């Protein structure tokens, strides 16, 4: 299996045997720990390959693009025929749609756009799931825009858990190039001011959930002071972003 297929296999097994802990199944391997963070993804979300995600993001930013435009914007080094074949496959799978066909002499230029399903699934994010504080939405939007520009996969994490005390994060990002999983915490100004101990907990829990880094976003400068309370084993892997 590829990494993507293996990840999907784990998700399918969890759906079928969700009452069994992973360590009690035959899936005991380093790959279970590697993909533990995927438990934070909503059930209908799968992480596309790096190439597919770059195509998604380019179409999200430009609405509709031709093969040549996609290759140029994404700086693909793969053969053009390979990308063309991938686009046809993505179209057949309803991940992207044909927006228009332009006839230039004997040449037909096809322009693609995101399908409504893909747009809803990956880009129409409901930030109210994270929290209702007035500044949450703006801070979360800034965070998502940052990760999209960096080429990272980014999504809202699943917020509906069966147990009240289950660990959860707000957003999830994945750095394809460096294979780094990131837990993203969006801290409202009021939360930082009134519950700094909870903000500190959020800076500590990422490792237990299978992430390699934690990024904390807020409009409140005090998050930098709270980070100073972390021990050396976590400090360097927690990054602060002020909006």
C-alpha positions as MATLAB code, in Angstrom:
seq = 'XXXXXXXXXXXXXXXXXXXXXXXXXXXXXXXXXXXXXXXXXXXXXXXXXXXXXXXXXXXXXXXXXXXXXXXXXXXXXXXXXXXXXXXXXXXXXXXXXXXXXXXXXXXXXXXXXXXXXXXXXXXXXXXXXXXXXXXXXXXXXXXXXXXXXXXXXXXXXXXXXXXXXXXXXXXXXXXXXXXXXXXXXXXXXXXXXXXXXXXXXXXXXXXXXXXXXXXXXXXXXXXXXXXXXXXXXXXXXXXXXXX';
ca = [
       0.000    0.000    0.000;
       0.980    3.610   -0.451;
       0.925    5.853    2.637;
      -2.401    7.285    1.475;
      -3.947    3.825    0.991;
      -2.653    2.665    4.362;
      -4.130    5.729    6.063;
      -7.498    5.039    4.434;
      -7.309    1.411    5.524;
      -6.826    2.497    9.154;
      -9.801    4.870    8.942;
     -12.005    2.114    7.482;
     -11.006   -0.316   10.226;
     -11.786    2.269   12.899;
     -15.232    2.771   11.417;
     -15.886   -0.982   11.468;
     -14.271   -1.788   14.831;
     -14.405    1.543   16.607;
     -14.982   -0.062   20.014;
     -11.566   -1.749   19.889;
      -8.442    0.169   20.837;
      -5.770    0.226   18.093;
      -3.241   -1.511   20.339;
      -5.644   -4.458   20.656;
      -5.794   -5.057   16.907;
      -3.372   -6.390   14.313;
      -2.535   -2.820   13.317;
       0.194   -2.527   15.929;
       3.090   -0.917   14.066;
       4.917    2.379   13.802;
       2.376    3.394   11.174;
      -0.424    3.451   13.749;
       1.491    6.026   15.791;
       2.430    7.901   12.640;
      -1.220    8.266   11.701;
      -2.676    8.731   15.200;
      -3.204   12.409   14.429;
      -5.585   11.433   11.634;
      -8.165   10.549   14.276;
      -8.667   14.313   14.601;
      -9.914   14.622   11.005;
     -13.626   14.725   10.318;
     -14.943   11.414    8.960;
     -15.495   12.640    5.404;
     -12.043   14.224    5.107;
      -9.116   12.427    3.508;
      -5.730   13.975    2.855;
      -5.047   14.165   -0.901;
      -1.633   13.512   -2.368;
       0.674   16.524   -2.531;
       0.085   16.929   -6.270;
      -3.704   16.747   -5.945;
      -3.693   19.248   -3.091;
      -1.595   21.689   -5.126;
      -4.116   21.391   -7.951;
      -7.009   21.949   -5.531;
      -5.384   25.056   -4.061;
      -4.508   26.501   -7.477;
      -8.114   26.074   -8.660;
      -9.456   27.487   -5.396;
      -7.293   30.591   -5.864;
      -7.934   31.095   -9.596;
     -11.410   29.559  -10.098;
     -10.654   27.945  -13.467;
      -7.388   26.952  -15.107;
      -6.074   25.020  -18.089;
      -3.486   22.255  -17.909;
      -0.700   24.651  -18.917;
      -1.772   27.208  -16.318;
      -1.910   24.594  -13.567;
       1.559   23.289  -14.462;
       2.965   26.833  -14.416;
       1.283   27.959  -11.186;
       2.158   24.756   -9.301;
       5.676   24.559  -10.749;
       5.185   20.882  -11.510;
       8.277   19.026  -12.650;
       6.333   15.895  -13.624;
       5.800   15.266  -17.354;
       2.860   17.265  -18.701;
       1.163   14.060  -19.915;
       1.240   12.734  -16.355;
      -0.524   15.829  -15.001;
      -3.014   15.723  -17.884;
      -3.861   12.114  -17.039;
      -4.258   13.018  -13.364;
      -6.643   15.872  -14.241;
      -8.778   13.531  -16.345;
      -8.876   11.044  -13.480;
      -9.819   13.754  -10.983;
     -12.588   14.873  -13.331;
     -13.932   11.325  -13.618;
     -13.957   11.070   -9.827;
     -15.918   14.346   -9.579;
     -13.093   16.052   -7.685;
     -12.870   18.726  -10.378;
     -15.211   19.762  -13.174;
     -14.656   20.964  -16.716;
     -15.443   24.681  -16.591;
     -15.184   25.348  -20.333;
     -13.661   24.162  -23.597;
     -11.979   26.709  -25.868;
     -11.385   25.812  -29.497;
      -8.248   27.312  -31.061;
      -7.892   25.904  -34.546;
      -7.443   22.187  -34.167;
      -6.534   22.500  -30.492;
      -9.131   22.239  -27.718;
      -8.120   23.940  -24.478;
      -9.920   22.552  -21.437;
     -10.281   24.689  -18.338;
     -10.972   23.006  -14.999;
     -12.618   24.173  -11.789;
     -13.203   22.667   -8.357;
     -16.325   20.543   -8.065;
     -18.899   21.782   -5.554;
     -18.242   18.686   -3.465;
     -14.505   19.379   -3.266;
     -15.064   23.059   -2.526;
     -17.490   22.241    0.285;
     -15.341   19.458    1.681;
     -11.974   21.204    1.758;
     -12.442   24.963    1.468;
     -15.857   26.095    2.771;
     -14.764   25.874    6.391;
     -17.218   26.525    9.221;
     -15.136   28.365   11.821;
     -18.058   28.490   14.260;
     -17.233   24.850   15.045;
     -14.041   26.071   16.721;
     -15.659   28.654   18.963;
     -18.097   31.525   19.184;
     -15.791   34.305   20.434;
     -15.912   37.341   18.139;
     -12.269   37.107   17.029;
     -12.108   33.340   16.394;
     -13.287   33.463   12.788;
     -10.839   36.169   11.675;
      -7.873   34.523   13.405;
      -8.747   31.106   11.948;
      -9.105   32.579    8.436;
      -5.655   34.171    8.747;
      -4.216   30.828    9.837;
      -5.799   28.899    6.966;
      -4.606   31.444    4.389;
      -1.074   31.163    5.796;
      -0.974   27.360    5.484;
      -2.502   27.380    2.003;
       0.209   29.801    0.845;
       2.838   27.491    2.343;
       1.393   24.570    0.378;
       0.282   22.698    3.489;
      -2.890   20.675    3.730;
      -5.179   22.358    6.283;
      -8.601   21.488    7.677;
     -10.836   22.058   10.668;
     -10.459   19.191   13.138;
     -13.369   17.048   14.225;
     -15.130   18.687   17.166;
     -17.804   16.066   17.900;
     -16.324   13.548   20.308;
     -18.172   10.878   22.291;
     -16.370   11.689   25.542;
     -16.279   15.157   27.055;
     -12.630   14.898   28.150;
     -11.243   13.601   24.830;
      -8.317   15.626   23.525;
      -8.987   17.688   20.440;
      -7.418   20.511   18.466;
      -8.950   23.295   16.361;
      -7.232   22.963   12.980;
      -4.911   20.413   11.456;
      -2.109   21.132    8.997;
       0.243   18.793    7.197;
       3.569   19.878    5.710;
       3.966   17.520    2.729;
       7.579   18.423    2.022;
       8.881   17.731    5.533;
       6.273   15.153    6.631;
       5.319   17.280    9.659;
       1.888   17.071   11.276;
       0.731   20.238   13.026;
      -1.885   20.770   15.717;
      -3.275   24.306   15.405;
      -4.889   26.074   18.351;
      -6.969   29.215   17.789;
      -7.052   31.126   21.082;
      -9.517   33.990   21.460;
      -8.436   37.189   23.209;
     -10.872   36.483   26.054;
      -9.653   32.891   26.500;
      -6.020   33.963   26.801;
      -6.940   36.645   29.306;
      -9.317   34.650   31.507;
      -8.026   31.063   31.184;
      -4.248   31.094   30.575;
      -3.951   27.665   32.227;
      -6.197   26.180   29.522;
      -4.121   27.833   26.807;
      -1.028   26.249   28.357;
      -2.751   22.849   28.314;
      -3.447   23.317   24.607;
       0.262   23.979   24.065;
       1.111   20.671   25.757;
      -1.429   18.135   24.483;
      -0.365   17.950   20.800;
       2.291   15.277   21.302;
      -0.156   12.906   22.942;
      -2.442   13.256   19.918;
       0.318   12.224   17.505;
       1.375   15.628   16.159;
       4.956   16.772   15.688;
       4.344   20.476   16.191;
       1.808   22.847   17.726;
       1.019   26.268   16.288;
      -0.911   28.730   18.431;
      -2.727   31.667   16.836;
      -4.220   34.620   18.692;
      -4.590   38.394   18.799;
      -3.359   38.440   22.416;
       0.371   38.992   23.011;
       0.175   37.074   26.281;
       0.379   33.754   24.428;
       4.132   34.367   24.105;
       4.406   34.659   27.898;
       2.375   31.485   28.382;
       4.698   29.593   26.024;
       7.632   30.433   28.338;
       6.129   28.018   30.903;
       6.706   25.026   28.606;
       9.578   22.683   29.342;
      12.469   22.271   26.914;
      11.085   19.037   25.399;
       8.132   20.933   23.934;
       9.236   24.552   23.699;
      10.963   24.418   20.295;
       8.063   22.595   18.658;
       5.428   25.133   19.743;
       5.206   28.199   17.504;
       3.323   31.417   18.212;
       1.471   33.457   15.574;
       0.089   36.883   16.486;
      -2.620   38.317   14.232;
];
